[in-house]
Amino acid sequence: MRYIVHVRQFNVIGLICQVFSVISGHRYISQAAAKIDVDFDYDGPLMKTEVPGPRSRELMKKLNGIQNAEAVHFFCNYEESRGNYLVDVDGNRMLDLYSQISSIPIGYSHPSLIKLLQQPQNLSTFINRPALGILPPENFTEKLKESLLSVAPKGLSQVMTMSCGSCSNENAFKAIFMWYRNKERGHNNVTKEELESCMINQPPGCPDYAMLSFMGGFHGRTLGCLATTHSKAIHKLDIPSLDWPIAPFPRLKYPLEDFVKENQQEEARCLEEVEDLIVKYRKKKKIVAGIIVEPIQSEGGDNHASDDFFRKLRDIARKHGCAFLVDEVQTGGGCTGKFWAHEHWGLDDPADVVTFSKKMMTGGFFHKEEFRPNAPYRIFNTWLGDPSKNLMLAEVIKVIKTEDLLNNATHAGKALLTGLLDLQARYPHLISRVRGRGTFCSFDTPNDATRNKLITIARNKGVVLGGCGDRSIRFRPTLIFKDHHAHLFLNIFSDILANFK
Ligand SMILES: Cc1ncc(COP(=O)(O)O)c(C=O)c1O
């Protein structure tokens, strides 16, 4: 088959780099070079031009003529991209550790997904996109059970599908506000005044409820979500927003084992502030109906907190009658070594609502039964996701289970983290605060300029990395990222650090 031919291509540049780095003594010491263990992966990066190359630059210019395309890194050739490798339009093949902002679960062009698409009985699911809320296909419930519900977080029996992460959070907020109002209303009926006032954006029909969020958090760019997003000013500038409480998120000191007491105090300070804000806002007649939090603040700089912090936060939510919403849009799907990152916390009472997207192929949210809307069309949009994505997700979950990819994330993550810690010890002026769970790893650089330079150099050496926060580099590989990919990266990056000026 065609992809086999590409896999067998001789990686001259990779070989030269390896020989050079061994001679120059820069090689990341302990590990073997890359090998192929999946039949659709390439054997290493292969670079022909700098990135973006001439063809990418030409296409960027064209696109920029019809929209602001300044965010485009380069144009891709998805036909040629395989496994952990992204190929660009100039023929450069790069080890992709960013995987489309963390959204490719089992690599590019996975044979199982290709097979799924080739099955004639699946064709109509891809061709006819339904308005799922009113006209679902016959197998819709069965596919939801086979896909999303088969991996539902403990205690959450209900699921709604959506099209993206922001859309999922936005609708989760609505479900929480409706739940809160229903609690307050008790057995009373909706009043005429509520029905009339909501039409002009006024209470009591539009109650003064709020979602509490954290500084550094990112929950999307739509209007409601943006009120809970506090990662970068560029996302928020010029957009009117809501007076909702924003709590500090712990800023942990590393290495964690050297700062146990300081970090405990920092977490206690943040939790105290959460409670104070809930009380303060209530005094202003603004009720905190829910708390939203990411298990690891991702866009905001890969900020971690301890499992204990989250357990206590869950308790605070319960104590004050607030819904507890865990945003697993970036952390969900297995990259931390558990299907949901919040499973690491060991909650005795599950989260009330969990949102997802990215690696889950479809957006949406799981929730407890009490968060079901009490009437149709209250949580609704035209598509409500896309059944073709549920079909693909069912296959992705099958691959995750049969190939034991959660354990793989733990294992490969350990190889990556160990290597990063070693590099941190050797280049402390360039790398600090190495942290991670599974393959969801990151480190800090001294500043924004150094971070961006490292990302650019790595890309030209055949490794795609992502930035987050103001000076962090984050790893978001696919679930088929193995130990040998980690060592391949560490070898390349070790050389980059040794030669960095
Ligand atoms: C934690 C989190 N929530 C929400 C979103 C928004 O998702 P989307 O970009 O699909 O709207 C993101 C996107 O990066 C995210 O990381």
The ligand as an ORCA input file, in Angstrom:
! r2SCAN-3c Opt
* xyz 0 1
  C      -9.906     24.011     28.349
  C     -10.539     24.551     27.102
  N     -11.840     24.893     27.116
  C     -12.460     25.369     26.030
  C     -11.783     25.536     24.842
  C     -12.484     26.082     23.649
  O     -12.619     25.108     22.664
  P     -12.864     25.542     21.155
  O     -11.620     26.204     20.667
  O     -13.159     24.238     20.468
  O     -14.035     26.446     21.146
  C     -10.425     25.196     24.773
  C      -9.670     25.384     23.536
  O      -8.472     25.331     23.464
  C      -9.783     24.696     25.942
  O      -8.490     24.364     25.945
*
